[in-house]
Amino acid sequence: MALFIYTLVIIKMKFLIITYAPHIIEDNRYYAYAPYVREMNLWIKNTDEVIVVAPVWKIPKTVMQTSYVHENITFHPIAAFDVLNFKSAIKAIFQIPAIFFTICKTMRTADHIHLRSPGNIGLLGCFAQILFPGKKKTAKYAGNWDPKSVQPLTYRLEKYILSNTFITKKMQVLVYGHWENATKNIKPFFTASYAESEKTTVIKASIFEKINFVFAGSLVKGKDPMYAIQLVEKLYQKGRNVRLDLFGDGLLYKSIGIYIKEKELSDCIFLHGNQSKEILIKAYQQSHFVILPSVSEGWPKAVAEGMFWGAIPIATPVSCVPFMLDFGYRGILLEMNQQLDLQKIELIIENESQLMDKSRNCIEWSQKYTIERFDEAIQKLVFP
């Protein structure tokens, strides 16, 4: 009987999530950005109790949000804050103590502390976890871990705390890519979007019929969708039969629509806004290339998803992207020089056998990273 009671104590788990992701509360369910929630549902699926500390949005949910799947969730709303200007910095001074108190209070009761980083909430969580050296912890650093990258001071501070094994105890930090001189608690990791059952044979249309491109992501300056548009525009002006489908929303949506109209590109460039997973899969399957000229990334979901369906990535060499593309073997690393980048693209589209080889290489690599493998890796972290 004593042994049986001991086993119950060992497997019981109160799992705490500290996240910057804004949540929407509807009908006593908690919704957030769908890819994030789908991942968190793997983390929490075998836990007894879940505590979530996160900001709240008081807006209706959209197709971009989904809910946690768990019967025992306690939610602690906190204020979202920033220090981008004088007014918000003054406001943050009064918000931070209450947020920090909530984080510490929930950490005290948790069996496993899970931080989502980087971000202002994640930084407070980094400081708070120092006070709980005996607690088991994980941190998912979803940004660029490259120590040579130029990043805000708060991001660098967060990385310093997480990788400092003197002040950060019993913590496994999950990062994208393999980096030199990493401390022993830094663990290269990955993300998955598709299950084993979703694997299927993909047959692309001939490159000589039409060259299909996809951009999937937020239409914001940091993702630089305009560079993707202008690359395709130049190919179009050279007489290439091209098509670019842009999926996503953001501050640049309206100006991009105006640009397409003014440049008379409506026959080859299409704005679709946010769409469902199923529509995106179909777009990836039909596309020869997925473009992401982003300034900064963690694990670029659009690149990995496009590769799963044989779309060759054309992406900037940030974060773990060079590893994903095997330094050009599985795609094109952008130099953000239009002439040079166009030359690289045209070299491939003029050689269909090379294009098909790269496409197969993409599928072979990306389809190793399925949800099943992702789930297995997560469970080893939560229940080692």
C-alpha positions in Angstrom: 0.0 0.0 0.0 2.8 2.4 0.8 4.4 1.8 -2.6 1.0 2.5 -4.3 0.6 5.9 -2.5 4.2 6.9 -3.3 3.5 6.2 -7.0 0.4 8.5 -7.0 2.5 11.3 -5.5 5.2 10.9 -8.1 2.8 11.1 -11.1 0.6 13.9 -9.9 1.4 17.2 -11.7 0.4 20.8 -11.3 1.7 22.5 -14.4 2.2 26.3 -14.6 2.4 28.3 -17.8 3.7 31.8 -17.7 3.1 33.4 -21.1 2.9 36.7 -23.0 0.3 35.2 -25.4 -2.9 37.2 -25.1 -6.0 35.0 -24.2 -9.7 35.4 -24.9 -12.2 34.0 -22.4 -15.5 32.8 -23.8 -18.0 30.4 -22.1 -15.4 29.5 -19.4 -12.9 28.4 -22.0 -9.5 29.9 -22.7 -8.5 30.7 -26.3 -5.2 31.9 -27.7 -3.2 31.8 -30.9 -3.9 28.4 -32.3 -0.4 27.1 -33.0 0.7 28.0 -29.5 -2.4 26.3 -27.9 -2.0 23.2 -30.0 1.5 22.9 -28.7 0.5 23.6 -25.1 -2.2 20.9 -25.3 0.7 18.4 -25.7 2.5 19.8 -22.7 -0.5 19.6 -20.4 -2.3 16.5 -21.7 -1.1 14.2 -18.9 -1.1 16.7 -16.1 -3.6 16.8 -13.2 -4.0 20.6 -13.0 -3.0 23.5 -15.2 -2.4 27.1 -14.1 -2.1 29.8 -16.8 -0.8 33.3 -16.1 -1.3 35.5 -19.2 -2.8 38.8 -20.4 -6.4 38.9 -21.6 -8.0 40.4 -24.7 -11.6 41.5 -24.5 -12.4 40.8 -28.1 -14.3 38.0 -29.9 -12.2 35.0 -30.9 -11.4 34.4 -34.6 -10.3 31.5 -36.7 -6.8 32.2 -35.5 -7.6 31.2 -31.9 -8.4 27.8 -30.3 -8.9 26.6 -26.8 -6.9 24.5 -24.3 -8.1 20.9 -23.9 -8.0 20.1 -20.2 -10.6 19.6 -17.5 -8.8 21.5 -14.7 -7.5 24.9 -15.7 -7.1 27.9 -13.4 -6.5 31.2 -15.1 -4.8 34.2 -13.6 -5.2 37.3 -15.8 -2.4 39.9 -15.7 -1.9 43.2 -17.5 0.1 43.3 -20.7 2.7 46.0 -20.6 5.5 47.6 -22.6 8.1 50.4 -22.2 8.0 51.7 -25.7 7.3 55.3 -24.7 7.3 57.5 -21.7 3.6 57.1 -20.9 3.7 53.3 -21.2 6.9 53.1 -19.1 5.3 55.1 -16.3 2.2 52.8 -16.5 4.4 49.7 -16.4 6.0 50.8 -13.1 2.7 50.4 -11.4 1.7 47.2 -13.2 4.9 45.2 -12.8 4.7 44.6 -9.0 1.2 43.1 -9.3 2.3 40.9 -12.2 5.4 39.8 -10.4 3.5 38.9 -7.3 1.0 36.8 -9.3 3.8 35.0 -11.0 5.6 34.2 -7.7 2.3 33.2 -6.0 1.5 30.7 -8.8 5.1 29.4 -9.0 5.0 28.6 -5.3 2.2 26.1 -5.8 3.3 24.5 -9.1 5.2 21.2 -9.6 6.5 22.2 -13.0 7.1 25.8 -14.1 7.0 26.5 -17.9 8.0 29.9 -19.3 7.3 31.1 -22.8 10.0 33.5 -24.0 11.1 36.0 -25.1 8.9 38.9 -24.0 8.2 41.2 -21.1 6.2 38.6 -19.2 8.8 36.0 -19.8 11.5 38.3 -18.5 9.5 38.7 -15.2 9.2 35.0 -15.1 12.9 34.6 -15.5 13.5 36.8 -12.5 10.8 35.1 -10.4 12.0 31.5 -11.1 15.4 32.3 -9.5 13.4 32.4 -6.2 12.4 28.7 -6.7 15.6 26.8 -7.2 14.0 23.5 -6.2 11.2 23.6 -8.7 11.4 21.6 -12.0 11.3 24.1 -14.9 11.3 24.4 -18.7 11.5 27.5 -20.9 10.5 27.6 -24.6 12.6 30.3 -26.1 10.6 30.9 -29.4 12.9 33.7 -30.6 16.4 33.8 -32.2 18.9 32.3 -29.8 21.9 33.2 -32.0 24.4 34.9 -29.6 25.7 37.0 -32.5 22.4 38.5 -33.4 21.5 42.1 -32.6 18.6 42.0 -30.1 16.9 44.3 -27.6 18.5 44.6 -24.1 15.5 42.8 -22.5 16.0 39.8 -24.8 19.7 39.6 -24.1 19.0 39.8 -20.4 16.4 37.0 -20.6 18.9 34.8 -22.5 21.6 35.6 -19.9 19.4 34.6 -16.9 18.1 31.4 -18.6 21.6 30.2 -19.6 23.2 31.1 -16.3 23.2 27.8 -14.4 24.4 29.5 -11.2 21.2 31.5 -10.7 18.8 29.3 -12.8 18.4 25.9 -11.3 16.6 22.7 -12.6 15.8 24.5 -15.9 15.9 23.0 -19.4 15.8 25.8 -22.0 14.5 24.8 -25.4 16.0 26.8 -28.3 16.1 26.5 -32.0 19.4 25.6 -33.6 22.8 24.3 -32.3 25.0 27.1 -30.9 28.6 27.1 -29.8 29.5 27.5 -26.2 26.0 26.8 -25.0 25.6 26.0 -21.3 24.5 22.5 -20.3 20.8 23.5 -19.7 20.4 24.7 -23.3 18.6 22.0 -25.4 18.2 22.3 -29.2 14.5 21.7 -30.0 12.0 21.9 -32.8 8.3 22.4 -33.5 5.8 20.3 -35.5 2.6 21.1 -37.3 1.5 17.9 -38.9 0.9 14.3 -37.8 2.2 11.1 -39.4 -1.2 10.4 -40.8 -1.1 13.6 -42.8 1.9 12.6 -44.9 1.0 12.1 -48.5 2.6 12.1 -51.9 2.8 15.6 -53.3 2.9 16.1 -57.1 3.9 19.5 -58.2 2.8 21.1 -61.5 5.7 21.6 -64.0 7.7 24.7 -63.3 7.5 25.5 -67.0 3.7 25.9 -66.7 3.5 28.3 -63.8 5.9 29.1 -60.9 3.9 29.2 -57.7 5.1 31.1 -54.6 3.5 31.3 -51.1 4.1 33.9 -48.3 2.5 32.9 -45.0 2.9 35.1 -42.0 2.0 38.5 -40.4 2.0 41.3 -42.9 4.3 43.5 -40.9 7.6 45.2 -41.5 9.6 42.5 -39.6 8.4 39.8 -42.0 9.1 42.0 -45.0 6.3 40.8 -47.3 7.1 43.6 -49.7 10.5 42.1 -50.5 8.7 38.8 -51.4 6.3 40.8 -53.6 9.0 42.7 -55.4 11.0 39.5 -56.1 7.9 38.0 -57.8 7.1 41.3 -59.5 10.6 41.3 -61.1 10.2 37.8 -62.4 6.8 38.8 -63.8 8.3 41.7 -65.6 10.9 39.4 -67.1 8.1 37.4 -68.7 7.9 34.6 -66.2 4.6 32.9 -65.6 4.4 33.4 -61.8 1.9 33.5 -59.0 2.3 34.7 -55.4 -0.3 33.9 -52.7 0.0 35.9 -49.5 -1.7 34.5 -46.4 -1.9 36.6 -43.2 -3.0 39.9 -41.9 -1.3 42.9 -40.3 -0.5 46.6 -40.5 0.7 46.3 -44.1 -2.4 44.6 -45.5 -4.0 47.8 -46.9 -0.8 49.2 -48.3 0.1 45.9 -50.0 -3.4 45.9 -51.6 -2.8 49.4 -52.9 0.6 48.4 -54.2 -0.8 45.4 -56.1 -3.4 47.6 -57.7 -1.1 50.5 -58.6 1.5 48.2 -60.1 -1.2 46.2 -62.0 -0.1 42.9 -60.4 -3.6 41.6 -59.6 -3.1 38.8 -62.2 -0.2 37.3 -60.4 -0.2 38.4 -56.7 -3.2 37.6 -54.4 -4.0 38.7 -50.9 -6.0 36.1 -48.9 -5.8 37.3 -45.3 -5.9 34.7 -42.5 -7.1 31.3 -43.6 -7.6 27.9 -42.1 -5.0 25.2 -41.8 -6.6 23.2 -44.6 -6.5 26.1 -47.1 -2.8 26.7 -46.2 -1.9 23.0 -46.7 -3.5 23.1 -50.2 -1.5 26.3 -51.0 1.8 24.7 -49.9 1.0 21.5 -51.9 0.5 23.6 -55.0 3.5 25.9 -54.5 7.1 25.4 -55.7 8.5 28.0 -53.2 7.6 29.4 -49.8 9.2 32.9 -49.3 10.0 34.4 -45.9 12.4 37.4 -46.0 12.0 37.9 -42.2 14.3 40.1 -40.1 14.1 37.8 -37.1 12.6 34.3 -36.4 12.7 31.5 -33.9 11.5 28.3 -35.7 9.8 29.8 -38.8 6.6 27.8 -39.0 5.8 28.8 -42.6 9.2 27.5 -43.7 8.9 24.1 -41.9 5.3 23.7 -43.1 6.1 24.6 -46.7 9.0 22.1 -46.7 6.7 19.3 -45.4 4.7 19.7 -48.6 7.7 20.1 -50.9 7.7 23.9 -51.2 11.3 25.0 -51.4 12.1 27.8 -48.8 13.5 31.1 -49.9 14.4 32.7 -46.6 16.8 34.9 -44.7 19.6 33.2 -42.8 18.4 34.2 -39.3 18.1 32.0 -36.2 18.0 28.3 -37.1 17.0 28.9 -40.8 20.5 28.0 -42.1 20.3 24.7 -40.2 16.8 24.0 -41.6 17.9 24.7 -45.1 21.2 22.8 -44.6 23.0 26.0 -45.6 21.3 26.1 -49.1 21.1 22.3 -49.8 17.4 22.4 -49.1 16.5 25.9 -50.2 17.7 29.4 -51.0 19.3 31.7 -48.4 18.4 35.3 -49.2 21.1 38.0 -49.2 18.5 40.8 -49.3 20.1 42.0 -52.5 17.4 41.8 -55.1 19.7 41.2 -58.1 21.7 38.4 -56.4 18.5 36.8 -54.9 16.8 36.8 -58.3 19.8 35.1 -59.8 19.6 32.3 -57.2 15.9 31.8 -57.9 16.3 31.8 -61.7 19.1 29.3 -61.5 16.7 26.8 -59.9 13.6 27.5 -62.0 15.6 27.0 -65.2 16.6 23.5 -64.0 13.5 21.5 -63.2 15.5 18.4 -62.1 17.4 20.4 -59.5 14.2 22.0 -58.3 12.6 18.5 -57.8 15.7 17.3 -56.0 15.5 20.2 -53.6 11.8 19.6 -53.1 12.4 16.0 -52.2 15.2 17.0 -49.8 12.7 19.4 -48.1 10.1 16.7 -47.7 12.6 14.1 -46.4 13.9 16.5 -43.7 10.7 18.2 -42.6 8.6 15.0 -42.4 10.8 13.7 -39.7 9.4 16.4 -37.4 5.9 15.1 -36.9 3.5 15.9 -34.0 4.1 12.3 -32.7 7.8 12.9 -32.4 7.2 16.4 -30.9 4.8 14.9 -28.4 7.3 12.2 -27.4 10.0 14.8 -26.8 7.7 17.0 -24.7 6.6 14.1 -22.5 10.2 13.3 -21.7 10.6 16.9 -20.5 7.5 16.9 -18.3 7.8 13.4 -17.0 11.5 12.4 -17.3 
